[in-house]
């Protein structure tokens, strides 16, 4: 685990990268990482997230600044700019049911070959996908999903990179930390080892590559 500054992010993240970004409508989203992506104009991104938040918040700011070429999300209903860009063909949007999205990310993190879900059976979600019947129930086979990077937000980290999240800001962050090749965690503070009790460690430091402390430019 290595502590980095915002400027050092530009040496790690490349234009055209794929990135999972934690958060739910901006709650639990790493805002300073997003700030630096915007300042440095790192675009052409494929973003995997629960949603695209709002035009002035979270992932929505990446969309407004035209840094996202593809979004794999559960909904875009709170961001009219994402909707406009999709309709105009300026951004590709793949809508995935929320629970299915979370499970596809988790499947990659724990090494599963896929998941079976009845969600989407008989709808457009089923098109082009393999189906199986178990008992009398038809299921879709949904494949794992991964990314080059996971940009996540935690409340604190210790010197070994173990992470603790704050309440509902935990949301997608732990899952995404398990499913990406490189994990960059934005934290509010770094504390000595032992300051975070074992029960409060939600992401182990062994899978965290870089720590960005808020305010560290």
CORNORKA-V64218 format. One record per residue. N is the residue number from 1. SS is DSSP state (hx for helix, st for strand, lp for the rest). D_FIRST is the distance of its C-alpha to the first C-alpha in whole Angstrom. Layout:
BEGIN
n & ss & d_first
N & SS & D_FIRST
N & SS & D_FIRST
END
This chain:
BEGIN
n & ss & d_first
1 & lp & 0
2 & st & 4
3 & st & 7
4 & st & 10
5 & lp & 13
6 & hx & 16
7 & hx & 17
8 & hx & 14
9 & hx & 14
10 & lp & 17
11 & lp & 16
12 & lp & 14
13 & lp & 16
14 & lp & 20
15 & lp & 23
16 & lp & 24
17 & lp & 21
18 & st & 21
19 & st & 19
20 & st & 19
21 & st & 19
22 & lp & 19
23 & lp & 22
24 & st & 26
25 & lp & 28
26 & lp & 26
27 & st & 25
28 & lp & 21
29 & lp & 20
30 & lp & 18
31 & hx & 21
32 & hx & 19
33 & hx & 17
34 & hx & 21
35 & hx & 22
36 & hx & 20
37 & hx & 21
38 & hx & 25
39 & hx & 25
40 & lp & 24
41 & lp & 26
42 & lp & 23
43 & lp & 26
44 & lp & 27
45 & st & 24
46 & st & 25
47 & st & 24
48 & st & 23
49 & lp & 24
50 & lp & 26
51 & st & 28
52 & lp & 29
53 & lp & 29
54 & st & 32
55 & lp & 33
56 & lp & 31
57 & st & 28
58 & lp & 25
59 & hx & 25
60 & hx & 29
61 & hx & 28
62 & hx & 27
63 & hx & 30
64 & hx & 32
65 & lp & 31
66 & lp & 31
67 & lp & 28
68 & st & 28
69 & st & 30
70 & st & 29
71 & st & 28
72 & st & 28
73 & st & 29
74 & lp & 31
75 & st & 33
76 & lp & 34
77 & lp & 37
78 & lp & 35
79 & lp & 35
80 & hx & 38
81 & hx & 36
82 & hx & 34
83 & hx & 38
84 & hx & 40
85 & hx & 37
86 & hx & 38
87 & hx & 41
88 & lp & 42
89 & lp & 40
90 & lp & 37
91 & lp & 34
92 & st & 34
93 & st & 33
94 & st & 33
95 & st & 34
96 & lp & 32
97 & lp & 33
98 & hx & 31
99 & hx & 31
100 & hx & 31
101 & hx & 28
102 & hx & 26
103 & hx & 27
104 & hx & 26
105 & hx & 22
106 & hx & 22
107 & hx & 24
108 & hx & 22
109 & hx & 19
110 & hx & 21
111 & lp & 23
112 & lp & 26
113 & lp & 28
114 & lp & 30
115 & st & 31
116 & st & 35
117 & st & 36
118 & lp & 39
119 & lp & 38
120 & lp & 40
121 & lp & 42
122 & lp & 45
123 & lp & 44
124 & hx & 42
125 & hx & 39
126 & hx & 41
127 & lp & 42
128 & lp & 40
129 & lp & 39
130 & lp & 39
131 & st & 41
132 & st & 42
133 & st & 44
134 & st & 44
135 & lp & 47
136 & lp & 48
137 & st & 45
138 & st & 44
139 & st & 40
140 & st & 38
141 & st & 35
142 & st & 32
143 & lp & 30
144 & lp & 26
145 & lp & 24
146 & lp & 21
147 & st & 19
148 & st & 17
149 & st & 15
150 & st & 14
151 & st & 15
152 & st & 14
153 & st & 15
154 & st & 15
155 & st & 17
156 & st & 14
157 & st & 11
158 & st & 10
159 & lp & 8
160 & lp & 7
161 & lp & 6
162 & lp & 10
163 & st & 12
164 & st & 15
165 & lp & 18
166 & lp & 21
167 & hx & 24
168 & hx & 25
169 & hx & 22
170 & hx & 20
171 & lp & 23
172 & lp & 21
173 & hx & 17
174 & hx & 16
175 & hx & 19
176 & hx & 17
177 & hx & 13
178 & hx & 15
179 & hx & 17
180 & st & 15
181 & st & 14
182 & st & 11
183 & st & 10
184 & st & 10
185 & st & 10
186 & st & 13
187 & st & 13
188 & st & 16
189 & st & 15
190 & st & 12
191 & st & 14
192 & lp & 14
193 & lp & 13
194 & lp & 17
195 & lp & 17
196 & lp & 17
197 & lp & 19
198 & hx & 19
199 & hx & 21
200 & hx & 19
201 & lp & 16
202 & lp & 16
203 & st & 13
204 & lp & 11
205 & hx & 7
206 & hx & 8
207 & hx & 8
208 & lp & 6
209 & lp & 5
210 & st & 5
211 & st & 7
212 & st & 11
213 & st & 13
214 & lp & 16
215 & lp & 19
216 & lp & 16
217 & lp & 18
END
